[in-house]
Amino acid sequence: MFDIPTILDTLHEDVRTAQAKDPAATSAAEVVLTYPGLHAVWLYRLAHALWAADHRFAARLLSHLARFLTGVEIHPGADVGDRLFIDHGMGTVVGETADIGDDVLMYHGVTLGGASMRREKRHPTLEDGVTVGAAATLVGPITIGENATVGAGAVVVDDVPSETTVIGNPAKPVDEAEHERDGTPDPAIVDG
């Protein structure tokens, strides 16, 4: 069930990711000992393994303990790729049917929430390389495209194309949101 070399490689990779994505990280020891977002991801990985092995109650208990210890709640049924980094972490919530790709960066207070009470895909999908700013709320079975950025405090209820930055409530691409603020027409809309 557990391949120790693979686990150790994953742990090292997660530490290197934190060091690469957080300029405040001064050493691997600091990251390992003091980064609750990293601890939450590690506990999630263990809880997810239990979930996948059909030890659902144990997985939920471990997930609950992780939330208590780190302030980050990642449902053990969520699918999380490699090198997820949750900076600061506190208040982050990832729902059961969320899918998170590789090399995703999320800040504190992010919610990947559901938009349905039915047992179906009801949480967001974040493709590889996505960045989600602090206190952003993403709701429903939407897809945030590869290398897209969701601004801090944004509320996202629609798909976001790859390589696009969205801001605001409701979230809109930066160019569109800027034109709404200054009253000038969006050239993409005017030209067609």
N, C-alpha and C positions, 0 to 999 in steps of 0.2 A: 504493500500500500504506500509506504513512504520510501523514497529514494534519497538517502542522506546527501550524496553529492549534489543532486539537483536542488534539494532544499537549501543547502549552503550557498550554492550559486545564486539562487533567488534572493536570499537574505543579503548577500554581498551586492547584488545588482540594485536592490532597493535602497541600500545605504548610499551607494554611488549616485543613484538618481537624486536622492535628497541633497547630497552635497552639490550636485550640478545645478539643481533648480532653486536652491536657497543660498544666496550670497552670505547669509548670517551663519551658515554651517561652517565651523572652524575645524572640525575633526570628525573622523568616523566614530570615535568613542562618544563624542557629544551627541551625534545623531542617534546612535543606538540607545543611549541612556535617557535622552530628554525630548524625543520627538513623538508626541502622542499620535499624530497622523500616521506615522510609520508603524507604531505599535498596533494601531487599529487595523491597518492593512495586514499585518502579520497574523493577528488574531482572527481576522476575517478568513484568511487563507486556511487556517486550521479548521474553523467552523464550516467553511465551504466543503472541505474534504469530508467532514463528518456528515454534512447534508447530502453530498453525493453518494456516500456509503449507506444512506438511508437511516442514519442516526439523527433524525430530525430534532428530537427533543434536546439531545446533548448539544447539537449545533446551535439551537436557539438559546440555550443556557449560556454557552460560551459567548455568543453574540451579545447577550444582555450584560455579561461581565465586561466585555470589551467596551460597551457603551458607558458603563459605570466608571471604568478606569480611564477612558480617553475622551469621552464626550462625543465620540463619533459612532454613529449607528449604521452598520452595513449589514443588510439582511444576508444570511448565509446562502440564500438561494440566488442572489445576484451573481452575474458573471463578470469577473474583473480580470482584465488582461495584465500584462507585465508592466512593471515600472510605474504603477499608479503612485503619485505623490500627493498627499493631502497636507497642505501647509497650514499650520496652526490647528486645524481640525475641528475645534469645538463647535458643536451644533450641526455638524454635517450629517445628513440622512440619505441613505441609498436604499431604495425599495427593492422588493423581492425579484421583480422581473427586469430590473435595470441591467443593461449591458454596457460595460466600460472597456474600451479598447486599450491598446498599449500606449505608453508614454503620455498618459493623461495627467494634467495638473489641475487640482481643485483646491480652492481656498476655503476658509472656515465659513460655516453657516450655509453651505450649499445644500439644496434639497433636490433630489431626484425622486419626485413624487408620482403617485398613481392618479389616474383620472377615471377609474372604474372600480366598482365593488365586485366585478365578476372575476373568476379565475382565468385570466387571459393575460396577454402581454399588455401591461398597463403603465409601465415606467419607461423613461427615456433610454435611448441608445446613444452613447458617446463614442464616436469613431476615433481612430488613432490620432494622437497629437492634439486633442482638444484641450483648451484651457477654460476653466469656469471660475469667474471672479467671486469674491466674497459675497455671501448672502444672496446669491442668485437662486432663483426657483425655476426648475424645469419640470413641467407636468405633462403626463400622458405618454403614449407610445410614439413619441416624436424621435427624430434622428438629428443629431448634431454632427455635421459632416466633418471629414478629416481636416485637421489643423484649423478648425474654426475656433473663435473666441467668443465667450459669453461674458459681457461686462458685469461688474459688481452691481448687485441689486436688481439685475434684469429679471423679468418674468417672461419665460419662454413657453409658449403653448403650440408653436408651429415648428416644422422642420427648419433647420439652418443649413444652407449649402456649405460645402467644403470651402476653406480659405476665407470665410466671411466673419466679420465681427458684428455682433448685435449688442444693442444697449436699450435700456428703458423698459417701461411697463405700459403696454405690451412691447416686447423686444422687437426691434426693427434693425435692419442693417445700418451701420454708422452713417453712410451717405444720406440715406432716407431720413434718419432721425435728425441729422444736422439741418436738412432743408426744412423740416417741419418746425424746428426751433427758430430759424432765421427768416422764414416766410418765402424764401426763394424756391422756384420750382425745381424739382429734381430733374437734371438733364436726361436721365435714363427714361423718365416718364414722358417728358416733353418731346424728346427726339425719337422715342419710340419703340 
